[in-house]
Amino acid sequence: MAYIQPVLGAQLMIQVGNGATPEVFAASTLINTSRGISFTTATESDELIDLADQLAPAQMIRRVKSVDTKIDGAGMLHKPDAITWLQWAAKGTVKNVKITDGTWTVTGPYVLTSFNITGDRVKSSECSITLEQAGAVTITPTA
């Protein structure tokens, strides 16, 4: 038998760069329950008409106009991290981010487009973040 090799959610690590030279990346303790990366593509489409039989169905073709990535994360709010994320949200700066599962790494500039803190009486507060691509990203395999 050949079983699938799963990637556990805890293996997806989101690391934010500190902007120094050389840049140091650290995983936020705030992103401790869920995390993910999504890839989207915007396309342009045309219908190609069959010139020999214009009553025949046309063929749809698509061209890629742009590609984009978005990183989402959530977790129980780690109080010492809150000020860092609040300041990033308020300043609107671009930071370098890495996300990896240990076999691949996506690296590039991202902006923090959403930072939410929620809480109920007597329960621990939670937060969620969304980072959106702000320039070209690289995707590399890791050993």
URBEL-V953439 format. One record per run of one state. SS is the DSSP state (a for helix, b for strand, c for the rest). FROM is the first residue (numbers start at 1). TO is the last residue. Records with the same first field share a line. If there is no record, write none. Layout:
BEGIN
SS->FROM-TO + FROM-TO
END
This chain:
BEGIN
c->1-8 + 12-12 + 18-24 + 28-33 + 49-58 + 77-78 + 92-93 + 101-103 + 119-125 + 142-143
a->9-11 + 79-91
b->13-17 + 25-27 + 34-48 + 59-76 + 94-100 + 104-118 + 126-141
END
